[in-house]
Amino acid sequence: MSQTLNQHAPLRFITAGSVDDGKSTLIGRLLYDSKALLSDQLLSLDKSKNKGEVIDFSILTDGLEAEREQGITIDVAYRYFSTAKRKFIIADTPGHEQYTRNMVTGASTASAAVVLIDASQLDFSQPELQLLPQTKRHSAILKHLGTPHILVAINKMDLLDFDQTKFHAIQQAYLKLSQQLGISNVQFVPVSALQGDNIVHQSERTPWYQGDTLLSILENLPSNENISIAKQDFHFPVQLVIRLDQDKADDFRGYQGRIEAGSIATGDNVRIEPNGYHSKVVEIISPNGIVQQAIAGEQVTLRLADDIDISRGDSFVAEHSTITPTKNATATLCWFDQRPLNLARKYLLKHCTQKVFAKISGIDHVLDVKTLSKSHEAETLTLNDIGEVHVSLQKPITATSYAQNQATGAFILIDEATYHTVAAGMIL
């Protein structure tokens, strides 16, 4: 397998930032200027023009009636488009603090994030320019989710007469934030989403900006196809156990799921966790039939040489893999629920294809998004808090760190009474 990332593979990216930063408008302008709209969408845009002949691009992404009525994005809206160079999947995520959980959902599978900053909302009279709290919160979440590429689109520059000094002030403020959070890969573009400056076409109103347009940068970003995952130890969470019938003449027993890391070939020895059984793979069945080898990302059915008690939630790993089951973990937790974390309660923890009961046995610290300081005295997590916690499990899970593998290092917590998702976690 080539170790070079395919720069022209489809790119999944999200828009992030505070309310009214112009995320939906930017996506609409991106679709419009790249000629990625259908005739009926163009007709809707034409009807949206107000007396000043300004197009309301947000109607392309704000699909819910409540979104259009309130003028805010509530749900995650996915849009697909392509240029001559690349295909894109865009997730337009909410900026309102109340819907932070929706932003986490959109960001969890993204290879890049476009963080919008509304330049007109910032107070340039301060000795040190302060970014909005939601900009800080979204940036912190992107850091914890390991989003590889951050593009900062400093929007509504037309309202500041494309002032280069103010652009650089915002740039320096975000660079300071990125250093505090540990974000290393950041690019900046001065834009006007409404007017189209530096979105698809280079703007004549920013002669001082020598960089590429937003679309050009997106077209040339590496995708999130992480070759290192394919080179890791084999890891296969079992999703479904398949039995065709009980006939002894055809006692088919297969284990279906998605390979989350590494590769597997017919004849390879595997270890089945959490029970530590050993066996050999005798057949690999893909959607296209029997194959000799399969790699990370593929959905397959595996057959073993031995009849072993295996259930959904168990994991196959390479025979000599260092991955071992654990009943304790330290994790970063983003709290989604209106009700605070209750340390005395049990929650359902869903990891890959497994569900186990879990308790938060301790809180190491909670991040203050306004100051970026860590509070070590916190006794709970409330809505939209980000904290580092210790998790105790009733049964072991076969997990890795989130940094090593996002699929096998992530989990969600579920309230067993309401079945609401109360938190998303990343194992450290």
Secondary structure, DSSP 8 states (H G I E B T S, - for coil): ---S--TTS-EEEEEEESTTS-HHHHHHHHHHHTT---HHHHHHHHHT--TT----GGGGT--SHHHHHHTS--S-EEEEEE-SS-EEEEEE---SGGGHHHHHHHHTT-SEEEEEEEGGGS-TTSSS----HHHHHHHHHHHHTT-SEEEEEEE-GGGGTT-HHHHHHHHHHHHHHHHHHT---EEEEE-BTTTTBTTTB--TT-TT--S--HHHHHHTS--S--HHHHTS--EEEEEEEEE----GGG--EEEEEE--BSEEETT-EEEEETTTEEEEEEEEEETTEEESEEETT-EEEEEESS-----TT-EEEETT-S---EEEEEEEEEE--SS---TTS-EEEEETTEEEEEEEEEEEEEE-TTT--EETT-----TT-EEEEEEEEEEEE----TTT-HHHHEEEEE-TTT--EEEEEEE-
